[in-house]
Amino acid sequence: LEIGCGDRSLAGGLAGEGLFALATDFSPCGLQRAAAALQVEFVAAVARTEFVVADIRALPFRRGVFDAAVDKACFDALR
């Protein structure tokens, strides 16, 4: 789970290593840009990456669904 991916996602790199990655952000536009960048930078990872519009203050996933969560400054922006 990538929390708050913005317009550039770490999920592609994770999926490129063979993991299934789900990137979240509250901005549909940001997610569209991240998905477009993935198509160019990590073509092989596209099938293992999903993008979901979600507010990190109330994520729509059950506890324990993900093995790990990654944040690249999203929590800093909440202050």
Phi, psi and omega in degrees: 000123172256124184263119177067063186285338182065213183267003176224122187254144171277345185301324180299318177294321178294315179293328177296338176270006177099002179272157169272129184236138176236120181256135180240153172196157179278347184259113176301323180295316178299318179295321178298319179293318178296319179294321178294319178295323178299320180301329182270315189271329185224057185308318182293341184268353185304317183292340182252014181234135178231145179242131184226130173287123181201147175268123184293344178285346179208068182295140184272037182237148176291149176298138176087003181288327185254147177282332182205159175231141181237136177229128177247055175100008178297316182294328176298324182287344180283345183295000000 
